[in-house]
């Protein structure tokens, strides 16, 4: 299954300072890691943004998703990254295994430049960036994480392989584009005004998600998805307008706080939705 998580550009609208905003994004990245999200996409909510908007949110999340050994060379010093020291470690499993046939060790790299003739420049654990061919079965862009098989370091012999890479990709995209992907799976909007998730309904829904994958969208503090999309609360279960969600779901039907933070909603929602038989 493919799991995509959608969060708004107004995600840190309630943060009092950049340090708090960065810490909040760290917990969002943790939730995406814990539940094995493949993609974490930031969709625009410019009306809800305050001091820190989509560019800040995307940059910090991209940094968090970058393997630690690549961060210094890829990011350097940027104003958005002033407080990345408060980010919790994601502890994504490393890719250091070697094939029994001696074909080399497997590591992770980041595409930093897309060139002509199917070649890209990649930063990985090698001393310098390398130019590699992209397998015909793959489509990559700047920022894409790729698996690299290194068979020799001196001289350098390495190749990109079409294999799963631990962790998640970060991007900025419109909701319509994210929901229209061929691998979007079950499109779920989370909201306290949605249909309550029950124990009787969960097995059927979780089984469907395991087969088809899912795209799960979240709102921001004080500004849920109905407000972001301009959907009437009365129509939240089966809205007549807005992007094509398959269902609006309330995963915390006995909510005891007036406001559930986005990172809290992610843990509460992704936990039951990713259950397997």
Buried (B, 14 or more C-beta within 10 A) or exposed (E): BBBBBBBBBBBBBBBEEBEBBBBBBBBBBBBBBBBBBBBBBBBBBEEBBEEBBBEBBBBBBBBBBBBEEBBEEBBEEEEBBEBBEEBEEBEBEBBEEEEEEEEBBBBBBBBBEBEEEEBBBBBBBBEEBBEBEBBEEBEBEEBBBBBBBBBEEEEEEBBBBEEEBBBBBBBBBEBEEBBEBEEBBBBBBBBBBBBEBEEEEBEEBBEBBBEBBBBBBBBBBEBBBBBBBEBEEEBBBEBEEBBEBBBBBBBBEEEEEEEBBBBBBBBBBBEBBBBEE
